[in-house]
Amino acid sequence: MNPVVQVENIQKSFGENHVLRDLSLSVFPGENLVILGKSGSGKSVLIKCIINLIATDKGKIEVLDRNIQEIGQDELDTLRSRVGFLFQSNALYDSMSVRENLEFPLRRHWNKEQRQKGSKKAVLEALDDVGLAHTIDMMPEELSGGMRKRIALARTLILKPEIILYDEPTTGLDPITSKEISQLMLKVQKKYNTASIIISHDMNCIKITANRVIMLIEGRCYAEGTYDQLKQSSDPKVLEFFE
């Protein structure tokens, strides 16, 4: 089975700050891969490199069999439409209703005829996936934090991405809502067979969602395994995440 994301020996520095050091990883179809690490360990930089929002200094990245460093802007934009990105901040447009927020990626990637035929159905299906069909005409300010996170996920799902990148999906949420979001991520994975990279330090989220965990320490893949395998490790640097 070929990986949908292949990262080979990438390096990234900002001045004297060496964030990623000779890092390699693979993500396979239908897999939830969690990147675990402390703040400043390079987790968010990594996923931004994967979709070429940040250029690497060295190394190679392939996404859906395309080398992202070698393709042109038009092909990169097309590739990004196959990759969903759930921002930590949700990135909803406050001046737009829920419906308009979900229609926004359709306006960018669908032609007029596609939108006329399928926009309403796509919006309702995406909202139904996250259990919030009744919010379609609400404004973001009327939604709770957990609801905004769900709407952001619905907007991510609307183009039926093959890969989803989650950047700290449960940050700022209470434990109950965090668990609900984690279970929703698992539901999305099973329904659409998406591959996901999940950046998180929420151990409950990781326990629920992860098929495999990579621990990032000092810009390198320090340890790898399932949640239970890492929890049973005798390495103090690994165990401190489970204390």
C-alpha positions as a printed NumPy array, in Angstrom:
array([[  0.   ,   0.   ,   0.   ],
       [  1.555,   3.277,  -1.116],
       [  1.603,   6.195,   1.334],
       [ -0.554,   9.25 ,   0.597],
       [  2.069,  11.438,   2.294],
       [  5.792,  10.693,   2.162],
       [  8.224,  12.981,   3.968],
       [ 11.915,  12.242,   3.451],
       [ 14.759,  13.809,   5.426],
       [ 13.319,  17.316,   5.55 ],
       [ 15.028,  20.159,   7.325],
       [ 13.695,  23.593,   8.22 ],
       [ 15.388,  26.417,  10.082],
       [ 14.436,  29.978,  10.874],
       [ 17.774,  31.714,  11.298],
       [ 19.64 ,  29.855,  14.031],
       [ 16.488,  28.053,  15.16 ],
       [ 16.633,  24.528,  13.692],
       [ 12.983,  23.461,  13.863],
       [ 12.962,  20.271,  11.774],
       [ 16.074,  18.103,  11.593],
       [ 16.295,  15.302,   9.016],
       [ 12.674,  14.289,   9.635],
       [ 11.008,  11.423,   7.739],
       [  7.521,   9.917,   8.001],
       [  4.804,   8.209,   5.965],
       [  1.019,   8.368,   6.158],
       [ -1.072,   5.581,   4.636],
       [ -4.619,   5.577,   3.197],
       [ -7.303,   5.621,   5.884],
       [ -4.783,   6.125,   8.704],
       [ -4.902,   8.628,  11.542],
       [ -1.294,   9.569,  12.302],
       [ -0.789,  11.752,  15.37 ],
       [  2.254,  14.004,  15.731],
       [  2.876,  14.486,  19.446],
       [  5.316,  16.996,  20.844],
       [  5.802,  19.899,  23.198],
       [  5.117,  23.488,  22.175],
       [  7.809,  24.688,  19.8  ],
       [  8.817,  21.178,  18.721],
       [  7.95 ,  21.858,  15.064],
       [  4.557,  20.169,  14.771],
       [  2.692,  23.013,  13.095],
       [  5.678,  23.871,  10.896],
       [  5.672,  20.263,   9.686],
       [  2.093,  20.259,   8.44 ],
       [  2.547,  23.672,   6.822],
       [  5.551,  22.239,   4.975],
       [  3.443,  19.28 ,   3.845],
       [  1.101,  21.574,   1.89 ],
       [  3.922,  23.94 ,   0.953],
       [  2.71 ,  26.908,   2.96 ],
       [  6.283,  26.91 ,   4.253],
       [  9.143,  25.804,   1.998],
       [ 11.594,  23.269,   3.41 ],
       [ 15.349,  23.894,   3.346],
       [ 16.183,  20.303,   2.389],
       [ 14.431,  16.995,   1.792],
       [ 11.506,  15.755,  -0.242],
       [  7.735,  15.744,   0.321],
       [  5.261,  13.787,  -1.798],
       [  1.519,  14.222,  -1.346],
       [ -0.808,  11.935,  -3.312],
       [  2.165,  10.864,  -5.467],
       [  3.138,  14.431,  -6.375],
       [  6.377,  16.091,  -5.31 ],
       [  5.062,  19.366,  -3.901],
       [  8.409,  21.13 ,  -4.339],
       [  8.446,  20.501,  -8.093],
       [  4.886,  21.257,  -9.233],
       [  3.613,  24.636, -10.431],
       [  1.178,  26.88 ,  -8.571],
       [ -1.913,  25.746, -10.52 ],
       [ -1.202,  22.076,  -9.84 ],
       [ -0.391,  22.878,  -6.21 ],
       [ -3.761,  24.637,  -5.811],
       [ -5.52 ,  21.597,  -7.314],
       [ -3.622,  19.287,  -4.977],
       [ -4.518,  21.417,  -1.957],
       [ -8.214,  21.028,  -2.844],
       [ -7.735,  17.312,  -2.122],
       [ -6.255,  18.085,   1.303],
       [ -8.437,  19.496,   4.071],
       [ -6.871,  21.724,   6.74 ],
       [ -8.592,  22.284,  10.088],
       [ -6.949,  25.334,  11.632],
       [ -6.482,  25.616,  15.383],
       [ -8.332,  28.949,  15.286],
       [-11.14 ,  27.485,  13.084],
       [-10.642,  30.419,  10.64 ],
       [-14.359,  30.992,  10.099],
       [-15.366,  34.274,   8.472],
       [-17.244,  36.25 ,  11.122],
       [-19.143,  38.307,   8.527],
       [-20.508,  35.191,   6.789],
       [-23.281,  32.855,   7.887],
       [-22.58 ,  29.149,   8.369],
       [-23.996,  28.509,   4.892],
       [-21.738,  31.154,   3.337],
       [-18.676,  29.842,   5.194],
       [-19.277,  26.369,   3.76 ],
       [-19.987,  27.705,   0.266],
       [-16.681,  29.617,   0.23 ],
       [-14.434,  26.667,  -0.814],
       [-17.039,  25.679,  -3.429],
       [-16.78 ,  29.135,  -4.994],
       [-13.029,  28.681,  -5.221],
       [-12.95 ,  25.154,  -6.604],
       [-16.291,  24.52 ,  -8.361],
       [-17.465,  26.193, -11.55 ],
       [-20.806,  28.018, -11.726],
       [-22.705,  25.03 , -13.102],
       [-21.352,  22.723, -10.387],
       [-22.359,  25.213,  -7.696],
       [-25.863,  25.655,  -9.088],
       [-26.438,  21.911,  -9.211],
       [-24.697,  20.73 ,  -6.075],
       [-23.947,  23.554,  -3.636],
       [-27.065,  23.217,  -1.466],
       [-26.74 ,  19.43 ,  -1.232],
       [-23.024,  19.63 ,  -0.4  ],
       [-23.604,  22.177,   2.386],
       [-26.432,  20.163,   3.954],
       [-24.458,  16.918,   3.769],
       [-21.4  ,  18.471,   5.393],
       [-23.51 ,  19.989,   8.177],
       [-25.315,  16.693,   8.685],
       [-21.935,  14.945,   9.041],
       [-21.138,  17.143,  12.051],
       [-24.685,  17.128,  13.471],
       [-25.37 ,  20.847,  12.952],
       [-27.803,  21.12 ,  10.041],
       [-29.976,  23.475,  12.13 ],
       [-27.205,  26.111,  12.263],
       [-27.129,  26.739,   8.503],
       [-28.336,  30.358,   8.722],
       [-26.601,  31.246,  11.997],
       [-23.559,  33.496,  12.339],
       [-20.299,  32.278,  13.917],
       [-20.779,  34.606,  16.908],
       [-23.971,  32.709,  17.763],
       [-22.123,  29.398,  18.062],
       [-20.306,  27.873,  21.02 ],
       [-16.62 ,  26.971,  20.751],
       [-17.429,  23.33 ,  20.099],
       [-19.997,  24.241,  17.453],
       [-17.519,  26.517,  15.672],
       [-15.019,  23.653,  15.62 ],
       [-17.67 ,  21.387,  14.079],
       [-18.552,  23.987,  11.442],
       [-14.873,  24.377,  10.588],
       [-14.68 ,  20.606,  10.153],
       [-17.803,  20.664,   7.969],
       [-16.156,  23.283,   5.749],
       [-13.075,  21.066,   5.555],
       [-15.216,  18.068,   4.552],
       [-17.256,  19.807,   1.868],
       [-14.71 ,  19.124,  -0.907],
       [-14.392,  15.458,   0.165],
       [-10.648,  15.63 ,   0.869],
       [ -8.533,  12.499,   0.724],
       [ -6.287,  13.811,   3.497],
       [ -7.151,  16.008,   6.488],
       [ -4.582,  17.949,   8.501],
       [ -5.772,  18.771,  12.023],
       [ -3.855,  21.46 ,  13.917],
       [ -4.573,  21.069,  17.659],
       [ -8.273,  20.248,  17.053],
       [ -9.284,  20.21 ,  20.73 ],
       [ -7.302,  23.175,  22.063],
       [ -9.434,  25.532,  24.159],
       [-12.35 ,  23.116,  24.48 ],
       [-13.706,  21.679,  27.706],
       [-13.109,  17.932,  28.311],
       [-16.608,  16.85 ,  27.247],
       [-16.572,  18.883,  24.02 ],
       [-13.004,  17.75 ,  23.345],
       [-14.124,  14.123,  23.555],
       [-17.045,  14.827,  21.212],
       [-14.724,  16.41 ,  18.622],
       [-12.315,  13.477,  18.898],
       [-15.145,  10.993,  18.35 ],
       [-16.36 ,  13.067,  15.389],
       [-12.887,  12.883,  13.831],
       [-13.037,   9.103,  14.177],
       [-16.489,   9.054,  12.559],
       [-15.191,  11.099,   9.613],
       [-12.237,   8.733,   9.185],
       [-14.504,   5.675,   9.089],
       [-17.156,   7.202,   6.809],
       [-14.814,   8.691,   4.194],
       [-11.675,   6.559,   4.715],
       [ -9.624,   9.736,   4.954],
       [ -5.985,   9.743,   5.941],
       [ -5.245,  12.315,   8.623],
       [ -2.291,  13.941,  10.302],
       [ -3.338,  15.158,  13.733],
       [ -1.147,  17.647,  15.587],
       [ -1.999,  17.386,  19.261],
       [ -0.778,  17.205,  22.827],
       [ -4.258,  16.281,  24.149],
       [ -3.662,  12.723,  25.329],
       [ -7.382,  11.873,  25.458],
       [ -7.809,  13.01 ,  21.843],
       [ -4.76 ,  10.978,  20.851],
       [ -6.022,   7.859,  22.633],
       [ -9.372,   8.087,  20.798],
       [ -8.178,   8.995,  17.307],
       [ -4.669,   7.635,  16.724],
       [ -3.831,   4.551,  14.713],
       [ -0.168,   5.466,  15.076],
       [  1.737,   8.127,  17.01 ],
       [  5.034,   9.81 ,  16.158],
       [  6.72 ,  11.675,  18.984],
       [  8.58 ,  14.774,  17.834],
       [ 11.501,  15.846,  20.012],
       [ 14.041,  18.473,  18.926],
       [ 12.735,  18.384,  15.364],
       [ 13.2  ,  14.636,  14.921],
       [ 10.94 ,  11.573,  15.022],
       [ 12.101,  10.402,  18.436],
       [  9.665,   7.515,  18.956],
       [  6.863,   5.808,  17.027],
       [  4.118,   3.316,  17.828],
       [  0.525,   2.964,  18.916],
       [ -0.759,   4.913,  21.904],
       [ -0.54 ,   1.806,  24.103],
       [  2.952,   0.909,  22.898],
       [  4.302,   4.349,  23.727],
       [  2.503,   4.4  ,  27.066],
       [  4.294,   1.171,  28.011],
       [  7.708,   2.52 ,  27.003],
       [ 10.525,   2.597,  29.546],
       [ 12.019,   5.753,  28.006],
       [ 11.585,   8.716,  30.416],
       [ 11.317,  11.194,  27.519],
       [  8.346,   9.24 ,  26.164],
       [  6.709,   8.544,  29.524],
       [  6.609,  12.202,  30.566],
       [  3.827,  12.771,  28.022],
       [  1.667,  10.194,  29.816],
       [  2.155,  11.464,  33.364]])
